[in-house]
Amino acid sequence: MTQLVVDDLSFEVRESRRRKTLEITVDREGELVIAMPAGTEEQVLRDFVTEKRYWIYQKLTQKAESRRRLPQKEYVNGEGFLYLGRSYRLKRVANDAQDAPLKLVAGRFQLREDALPDAREHFVGWYSARASDWLTTKVGEHARRMDVEPAGMTVQDLGYRWGSCGKGNRVYFHWKTILLPRHIAEYVVVHELVHLHEPHHTSAFWRRLERAMPDYEQRKSWLARHGIEVEGV
């Protein structure tokens, strides 16, 4: 069985001999996936979907909102750009005003006029460098506290994901993580580090996350509601 249809909900079914529990996920495009242990009966899947129906509809609503068209940056004087949850205004400066195309100076982003055609690339580069420094520090702090040893950390464009725990215990973070408020960015860090113990979003994963970050639900909820607001860079 590769597909399961329950009323108005259609799922891609993924079977694994290693899996012990059922799990439903909603990918960023709103596609539904149900992962199951090998040999699970169809009625068990249907009952599970029925039990989770309200949660599924909530997730689908969130995904629909996240796909709405966001205004693009215009890189004009006074426009706001986020950095660790705070908005900094943009000031365009003369070509001879600074050596780097983009700098954060005295509470303002300063962009050279000759860098305007590639403004987004300059911002992505600036954010990526700051994210690498900040996240390296936070990963180290929380890894020691949580008794985990990631093999390394990479900052890159992860598309619709904030973070990922890859093969070989390496953790990955979207460069946009550095736009989030500090306590939300730390939630992303801790979430991925818990995956070094628990690879799937099982009840054991959430229990371990709660031990590491007792208020994770509030931070997770904030990210689900407001994460879209940092994507229009």
N, C-alpha and C positions, 0 to 999 in steps of 0.2 A: 504494500500500500504506500503510495507516494503522495496522495492527496486525500484530504478529509474535509467534507463540507457539512457544517452544522448550521442549519437555517441560513442566515445571510452571511455567515463567516466561512471563509475557505482557507485551509491551512496546507502548507507544504509539510509533509511528514518526514522526519529524519530519524532513522533507527540506529541504535548503537548497542553493541554487546557490553560495552563498559559502563554504560549509563545505568543508574539505579533508580532514578526518579524521573517524573514527567516535568517538562518545562516548556512554557509558551514564551516566545519572543516576538516582538513587532519590530521589523527592521525599519530603517529611516524612510524608506519609500512606502511604508504602511503595509508591507507584505507580512502575513502571519506564518510563523513556523512553530511546529510542535515537535519537540525532541522526546524520544521514548526509549525505554529499554527494549531490547530485542524480544519479540514475541508478545508484546502487549496487545490485548484484545481491543477491537475497535470500540466496543461499548464502554470500556474503561476510558478511552480517549474522549468519547462523547460526553461522558459524565464529568470528566475533568474540565472540558471546555464550558459546560453548563455552569459549573461551580465558579469558573473564572470569568464569566461573561462580562460582568460589570467592570472588572479590571481591564479587560480587553478593549471595551468601548472607550474607557478613559484614555488608554494608550493610543488608540486610533485617533481620538480627538486631538491629543497632544501632537501627534505626528502631522496631522493636517495643518495645525497652526504653525508648526515648524517649517512647513514647505511654502508658507505664504511668501510672496515676493517682498523682499526688503529693499528699502531705499539704498542706493549706492552712494558711497562717499564722493564728494565733489572736490575736496582738497582746497577749500576756500578759507580765507581768513575767518577765524572765530569758530570753525567747525570743531566739534568735540571728538576726541579719540580716547578710548579706554586704556588704562594700564593699571593692573591689580585693583580693578573695581572703581577707580577714580577717573573722571573725565578731564582731559587736558585739552585746552584750546590750541588750534593750529595758527601759526604765524608764518607766512611766506616771507622769506628774506632774500636779499640780493645775493648774486652768485659769489661775491667776494666776502660775504659776511661770516662764513664758517667753512672749515675744511671738509667736513662730512656732509653728505646730502641731507641727512636728517639727524637732528639732535633734540633731546629734551633739556631745555634750559629754563631755569627759574619758573618752573610750573607751566611751560608752554612747549609744545612740539614746534620746532623750527625747521621748515622745509625750504631748501634753496630753490629759486625759480627755475634753474636749469634742470632740476630733478623732477619737475612736475610731470613730464610725460611718463615717467616710471615711478610715480609716487607710491602706488600700491606695493610694488616690489620692494621699495625702500622701507616701507612700514613693516612688511612681512619679515624682511631681514633683521630689522631692529628688534621686533618682537621676538623672533626666534632666538636671537642671541641672548636677550634678557631672560627668556623662558628657560634656556639651557642652564644659565647660571642659577636662577632662583630654584628651579625644580631639582637640580643636582643637590643643592643644599637640603631641600625639604625631603627628598627621597632618602638621603643619608640619615637625617634626623629620625624619621619615622621608621626606617628599616631597622635601625638599632633598637628602637623602642619595641618594635613588633617582632624582633628576633627573626628577620628574614634577610636574605642576601641576594638581591637582584644581580644578575650578571652584568648589567649595564643599563643605560638609559639613553633614549633617542628622542629628540624633538623633531617633529615633521608634520606635514599636512595629513591628517588622518580622515579627511572627508567629514563624515557626520559624527565621528566618535571623538570623545574627549581624551580617552586613553585606551590602552590595550596592553595585555600581558602576553607576550609572544613565546615561541618555543625557546628553550634554553634559559628561561627565567629572565629574559630581558623585558623591560617595561618601556612603553612608548607613550608619548603625550603629544597632543595637538598643540601647535604653537599658540593657538588662541587661548589656551589655558591661562596664559599670563594676562589676559584681559579681565579675567574673573576676579571678584573680590578674594582677598587672601584666604579667608576661611573656606570658601567654596573651592578654590584651587587645591587647598590641602585635602578636601574631601576626595577630589579626583585622584590625588596621590595615594591616599590611604586605601581607597577602593581598589586600585590596581595592585597595590602591595598585598592586599588580602588574597588576591587571585594567585599569589605564589603558594599559598596554602590550599586554597579552594578554587579550582579552575572554573567551576560553574556557579551560577546564581542559585544555589540550593539553600535550604534553610540553614545549613551549617555555615555557608558563606555569610549570610546576613547576621547570624549570631556572632561570628568572629569579628565582623565589621563593627557591630555594636560594642563589643568589648574594646576594640581599638579606638572607637570614636562614638561615645554614647549618644551624641546628638546628631548622628549621621542622617536620620530621617528628615530633620528640618533642612539640612544642607542639600540633601538629595532632592527634596521637594522644591527648594529655591532654584536649583539647576534645571529641573524639568520645566518650571514656569518661565524662567528668565534667561535661560541659556541662549535662546534664539536671538536675544537682543544684542549679543556681541558678535553676531555672524555677518553683519553688514560692513565689514572692514574693506 
